[in-house]
């Protein structure tokens, strides 16, 4: 019997998330050593499914797209642009961790910030 994925309630994902931009072959050790502010953003996923603080930082990585909002999908999080259309999909890796590969082959990793 096939199982279906549960759609996460937006209230479970609202809050602060840390996004890291890296090359596909960066190891977790090299990522830990990175201190380039342009490679790390803290993004506020607001309960009303808009992006608050940090949205401009994320947008800078998206080749001219402006990140405005977000919504849940059964297997990840979609980031939306001005028209409400999906401009980025971050697939769920495990609880509190999502990732997307850009056309440039760079990877955005999204991890929930601890309180």
N, CA, C and O of each residue as an XYZ file, in Angstrom:
460
protein
N       0.839     -1.173      0.000
C       0.000      0.000      0.000
C       0.891      1.245      0.000
O       1.822      1.347      0.798
N       0.609      2.159     -0.870
C       1.400      3.393     -0.959
C       1.036      4.336      0.177
O      -0.118      4.415      0.600
N       2.032      5.037      0.653
C       1.758      6.030      1.691
C       1.886      7.413      1.076
O       2.661      7.629      0.145
N       1.121      8.331      1.607
C       1.209      9.698      1.091
C       1.947     10.563      2.103
O       1.941     10.292      3.304
N       2.575     11.602      1.591
C       3.300     12.518      2.453
C       2.320     13.497      3.089
O       1.359     13.933      2.456
N       2.575     13.832      4.338
C       1.730     14.767      5.068
C       2.146     16.192      4.720
O       3.335     16.510      4.709
N       1.177     17.041      4.441
C       1.452     18.449      4.187
C       1.661     19.137      5.532
O       0.760     19.167      6.371
N       2.844     19.682      5.727
C       3.184     20.331      6.985
C       2.386     21.618      7.138
O       2.248     22.386      6.187
N       1.865     21.849      8.332
C       1.144     23.083      8.613
C       2.136     24.244      8.611
O       3.219     24.119      9.181
N       1.793     25.372      7.984
C       2.714     26.515      7.953
C       3.194     26.957      9.336
O       4.316     27.445      9.472
N       2.361     26.793     10.356
C       2.768     27.212     11.706
C       3.961     26.409     12.212
O       4.709     26.880     13.069
N       4.144     25.196     11.684
C       5.281     24.368     12.093
C       6.589     24.846     11.462
O       7.667     24.544     11.973
N       6.502     25.586     10.359
C       7.700     26.040      9.647
C       7.992     27.524      9.842
O       9.085     27.986      9.517
N       7.031     28.273     10.367
C       7.249     29.704     10.591
C       8.370     29.895     11.606
O       8.515     29.111     12.543
N       9.157     30.948     11.406
C      10.258     31.248     12.319
C      11.542     31.521     11.564
O      11.536     31.713     10.348
N      12.637     31.535     12.295
C      13.950     31.871     11.725
C      14.636     30.619     11.183
O      14.683     29.579     11.840
N      15.165     30.752      9.966
C      15.900     29.684      9.299
C      17.228     30.236      8.813
O      17.310     31.391      8.392
N      18.262     29.420      8.869
C      19.562     29.821      8.328
C      19.750     29.164      6.974
O      19.675     27.942      6.843
N      19.997     29.995      5.967
C      20.262     29.508      4.615
C      21.747     29.679      4.331
O      22.333     30.716      4.643
N      22.349     28.655      3.737
C      23.769     28.690      3.389
C      23.913     28.375      1.909
O      23.343     27.404      1.412
N      24.676     29.203      1.212
C      24.971     28.988     -0.205
C      26.357     28.383     -0.309
O      27.323     28.935      0.218
N      26.457     27.246     -0.992
C      27.752     26.571     -1.085
C      27.902     25.894     -2.441
O      26.935     25.723     -3.184
N      29.131     25.517     -2.738
C      29.385     24.713     -3.929
C      28.936     23.290     -3.631
O      28.945     22.858     -2.479
N      28.553     22.579     -4.652
C      28.031     21.221     -4.475
C      29.020     20.312     -3.740
O      28.607     19.431     -2.986
N      30.328     20.523     -3.958
C      31.322     19.618     -3.380
C      31.930     20.124     -2.069
O      32.913     19.552     -1.597
N      31.369     21.184     -1.469
C      31.856     21.639     -0.161
C      31.506     20.600      0.899
O      30.382     20.098      0.937
N      32.461     20.283      1.751
C      32.197     19.345      2.842
C      31.571     20.095      4.010
O      31.634     21.323      4.069
N      30.972     19.365      4.934
C      30.387     20.013      6.106
C      31.459     20.715      6.928
O      31.185     21.725      7.576
N      32.687     20.180      6.902
C      33.782     20.814      7.640
C      34.141     22.164      7.019
O      34.352     23.143      7.735
N      34.209     22.213      5.693
C      34.556     23.486      5.054
C      33.430     24.498      5.211
O      33.682     25.698      5.311
N      32.190     24.020      5.233
C      31.071     24.928      5.462
C      31.148     25.543      6.850
O      30.851     26.726      7.023
N      31.542     24.754      7.835
C      31.644     25.254      9.207
C      32.698     26.342      9.324
O      32.596     27.217     10.184
N      33.708     26.295      8.467
C      34.785     27.280      8.509
C      34.456     28.556      7.734
O      35.135     29.572      7.880
N      33.408     28.495      6.909
C      33.069     29.669      6.107
C      32.523     30.770      6.997
O      31.667     30.533      7.849
N      33.025     31.966      6.790
C      32.509     33.096      7.547
C      32.137     34.247      6.629
O      32.022     35.393      7.063
N      31.950     33.929      5.356
C      31.575     34.962      4.399
C      30.106     35.319      4.631
O      29.238     34.462      4.471
N      29.813     36.557      5.001
C      28.417     36.915      5.264
C      27.521     36.725      4.049
O      26.327     36.465      4.197
N      28.083     36.851      2.845
C      27.258     36.709      1.649
C      26.850     35.263      1.396
O      25.986     35.008      0.557
N      27.453     34.319      2.100
C      27.120     32.905      1.920
C      26.138     32.389      2.962
O      25.715     31.235      2.898
N      25.770     33.240      3.927
C      24.854     32.826      4.988
C      23.797     33.910      5.178
O      24.121     35.093      5.286
N      22.537     33.498      5.218
C      21.417     34.413      5.479
C      20.566     33.825      6.591
O      20.384     32.610      6.661
N      20.048     34.673      7.452
C      19.013     34.255      8.392
C      17.711     34.826      7.846
O      17.569     36.036      7.671
N      16.767     33.934      7.581
C      15.520     34.325      6.923
C      14.352     34.085      7.867
O      14.246     33.026      8.486
N      13.478     35.077      7.969
C      12.286     34.977      8.802
C      11.117     34.487      7.948
O      10.590     35.226      7.116
N      10.718     33.231      8.165
C       9.539     32.675      7.508
C       8.349     33.069      8.382
O       8.151     32.501      9.456
N       7.560     34.038      7.922
C       6.465     34.551      8.726
C       5.237     33.660      8.618
O       5.021     32.995      7.605
N       4.437     33.658      9.682
C       3.261     32.798      9.755
C       2.286     33.055      8.605
O       1.615     32.131      8.145
N       2.205     34.296      8.142
C       1.292     34.618      7.033
C       1.872     34.210      5.675
O       1.378     34.621      4.625
N       2.926     33.397      5.719
C       3.578     32.816      4.547
C       4.222     33.861      3.635
O       4.225     33.721      2.411
N       4.764     34.905      4.254
C       5.614     35.858      3.558
C       7.006     35.739      4.160
O       7.176     35.197      5.252
N       7.994     36.246      3.445
C       9.360     36.250      3.956
C       9.654     37.628      4.528
O       9.412     38.642      3.874
N      10.173     37.664      5.738
C      10.521     38.923      6.381
C      12.003     39.194      6.230
O      12.555     39.119      5.133
N      12.634     39.507      7.336
C      14.061     39.800      7.355
C      14.844     38.666      6.691
O      14.574     37.491      6.936
N      15.803     39.023      5.859
C      16.634     38.035      5.174
C      16.183     37.708      3.763
O      16.909     37.046      3.022
N      14.991     38.163      3.378
C      14.483     37.861      2.032
C      15.378     38.457      0.947
O      15.589     37.832     -0.092
N      15.904     39.661      1.181
C      16.781     40.289      0.185
C      18.077     39.509      0.016
O      18.600     39.395     -1.093
N      18.590     38.976      1.106
C      19.810     38.165      1.055
C      19.570     36.916      0.197
O      20.375     36.594     -0.676
N      18.467     36.225      0.450
C      18.117     35.043     -0.343
C      17.918     35.426     -1.810
O      18.379     34.718     -2.706
N      17.239     36.534     -2.051
C      16.974     36.983     -3.425
C      18.261     37.199     -4.208
O      18.298     36.961     -5.415
N      19.308     37.644     -3.539
C      20.590     37.897     -4.210
C      21.169     36.629     -4.826
O      21.975     36.706     -5.753
N      20.773     35.476     -4.327
C      21.275     34.201     -4.845
C      20.432     33.669     -6.002
O      20.826     32.702     -6.654
N      19.285     34.282     -6.266
C      18.299     33.698     -7.173
C      18.274     34.318     -8.566
O      17.217     34.362     -9.195
N      19.384     34.785     -9.048
C      19.541     35.245    -10.439
C      18.425     36.184    -10.886
O      17.765     35.948    -11.898
N      18.225     37.252    -10.113
C      17.261     38.265    -10.511
C      15.848     38.070    -10.004
O      15.013     38.960    -10.164
N      15.557     36.938     -9.400
C      14.225     36.702     -8.835
C      14.165     37.320     -7.439
O      15.149     37.287     -6.701
N      13.006     37.887     -7.076
C      12.835     38.465     -5.749
C      11.974     37.524     -4.916
O      10.813     37.282     -5.246
N      12.539     36.998     -3.842
C      11.820     36.090     -2.948
C      10.866     36.901     -2.072
O      11.290     37.805     -1.351
N       9.577     36.573     -2.141
C       8.541     37.318     -1.422
C       7.847     36.456     -0.368
O       7.623     36.901      0.757
N       7.508     35.223     -0.740
C       6.703     34.387      0.144
C       7.135     32.934      0.110
O       8.148     32.580     -0.493
N       6.345     32.102      0.768
C       6.649     30.679      0.839
C       5.363     29.905      1.085
O       4.376     30.454      1.574
N       5.388     28.625      0.742
C       4.299     27.727      1.110
C       4.855     26.317      1.238
O       5.900     25.978      0.682
N       4.115     25.506      1.991
C       4.561     24.131      2.204
C       4.104     23.256      1.041
O       3.076     23.507      0.413
N       4.889     22.238      0.779
C       4.535     21.180     -0.156
C       4.765     19.870      0.592
O       5.492     19.856      1.586
N       4.170     18.781      0.144
C       4.330     17.527      0.893
C       5.784     17.107      1.102
O       6.105     16.483      2.113
N       6.663     17.441      0.157
C       8.056     16.998      0.261
C       9.046     18.151      0.380
O      10.238     17.975      0.128
N       8.553     19.345      0.767
C       9.476     20.459      0.916
C       8.811     21.801      1.120
O       7.667     21.895      1.565
N       9.569     22.853      0.778
C       9.113     24.234      0.912
C       9.320     24.931     -0.428
O      10.388     24.825     -1.032
N       8.300     25.641     -0.888
C       8.404     26.435     -2.112
C       8.581     27.900     -1.735
O       7.909     28.404     -0.836
N       9.489     28.576     -2.426
C       9.688     30.015     -2.271
C       9.017     30.679     -3.468
O       9.195     30.244     -4.606
N       8.240     31.739     -3.209
C       7.500     32.398     -4.276
C       8.043     33.795     -4.565
O       8.662     34.437     -3.717
N       7.785     34.241     -5.801
C       8.218     35.558     -6.249
C       7.072     36.554     -6.261
O       6.031     36.328     -5.643
N       7.273     37.659     -6.970
C       6.302     38.760     -7.023
C       4.902     38.331     -7.431
O       3.920     38.800     -6.857
N       4.798     37.458     -8.402
C       3.496     37.043     -8.923
C       2.879     35.901     -8.119
O       1.783     35.438     -8.437
N       3.568     35.451     -7.094
C       3.083     34.322     -6.316
C       3.479     32.982     -6.905
O       3.097     31.933     -6.386
N       4.249     33.012     -7.992
C       4.669     31.759     -8.611
C       5.919     31.217     -7.920
O       6.712     31.969     -7.353
N       6.072     29.918     -7.979
C       7.208     29.258     -7.340
C       8.493     29.585     -8.094
O       8.581     29.379     -9.305
N       9.499     30.102     -7.361
C      10.787     30.415     -7.987
C      11.901     29.507     -7.475
O      12.986     29.461     -8.053
N      11.628     28.782     -6.382
C      12.628     27.868     -5.821
C      11.907     26.800     -5.023
O      10.956     27.092     -4.297
N      12.361     25.558     -5.157
C      11.825     24.469     -4.341
C      12.956     23.879     -3.520
O      13.984     23.472     -4.061
N      12.758     23.836     -2.213
C      13.731     23.240     -1.294
C      13.167     21.896     -0.841
O      12.125     21.845     -0.188
N      13.845     20.823     -1.184
C      13.347     19.493     -0.826
C      13.767     19.134      0.596
O      14.855     19.481      1.055
N      12.875     18.433      1.268
C      13.119     18.039      2.652
C      14.216     16.984      2.687
O      14.130     15.968      1.998
N      15.251     17.229      3.494
C      16.339     16.277      3.679
C      16.093     15.430      4.925
O      16.298     14.217      4.923
N      15.651     16.095      5.979
C      15.272     15.473      7.255
C      14.544     16.554      8.042
O      14.410     17.676      7.555
N      14.073     16.247      9.237
C      13.385     17.259     10.035
C      14.257     18.489     10.209
O      15.399     18.386     10.656
N      13.727     19.646      9.860
C      14.435     20.900     10.056
C      15.547     21.177      9.070
O      16.364     22.065      9.310
N      15.607     20.438      7.953
C      16.670     20.643      6.965
C      16.124     20.453      5.547
O      15.491     19.445      5.234
N      16.389     21.456      4.700
C      15.915     21.459      3.323
C      17.057     21.890      2.411
O      17.979     22.571      2.859
N      17.008     21.505      1.135
C      18.079     21.877      0.207
C      17.540     22.035     -1.209
O      16.553     21.408     -1.595
N      18.221     22.895     -1.973
C      17.899     23.101     -3.385
C      19.195     23.330     -4.146
O      20.132     23.940     -3.631
N      19.237     22.835     -5.380
C      20.385     23.080     -6.250
C      19.975     24.113     -7.293
O      18.975     23.943     -7.991
N      20.758     25.184     -7.390
C      20.485     26.250     -8.347
C      20.997     25.869     -9.734
O      21.760     24.913     -9.872
N      20.585     26.603    -10.753
C      21.063     26.360    -12.117
C      22.579     26.477    -12.199
O      23.209     25.840    -13.042
N      23.163     27.288    -11.328
C      24.620     27.476    -11.291
C      25.340     26.287    -10.657
O      26.568     26.273    -10.580
N      24.576     25.291    -10.203
C      25.073     24.095     -9.507
C      25.447     24.386     -8.060
O      25.923     23.493     -7.360
N      25.241     25.620     -7.596
C      25.437     25.892     -6.174
C      24.236     25.359     -5.410
O      23.150     25.200     -5.967
N      24.444     25.087     -4.132
C      23.415     24.479     -3.302
C      23.017     25.449     -2.193
O      23.869     26.037     -1.528
N      21.706     25.605     -2.008
C      21.189     26.350     -0.864
C      20.704     25.320      0.142
O      19.867     24.475     -0.175
N      21.232     25.394      1.354
C      20.798     24.528      2.444
C      20.067     25.391      3.458
O      20.564     26.443      3.860
N      18.896     24.950      3.867
C      18.063     25.689      4.810
C      17.918     24.855      6.075
O      17.455     23.716      6.022
N      18.314     25.421      7.213
C      18.262     24.706      8.486
C      17.562     25.590      9.509
O      17.863     26.778      9.628
N      16.627     24.998     10.246
C      15.920     25.765     11.279
C      16.902     26.231     12.338
O      17.737     25.458     12.807
N      16.796     27.506     12.714
C      17.646     28.036     13.780
C      17.101     27.576     15.119
O      15.890     27.528     15.332
N      18.012     27.241     16.012
C      17.591     26.866     17.353
C      17.271     28.125     18.133
O      17.901     29.167     17.952
N      16.301     28.012     18.985
C      15.853     29.191     19.749
C      16.864     29.623     20.763
O      16.639     30.595     21.484
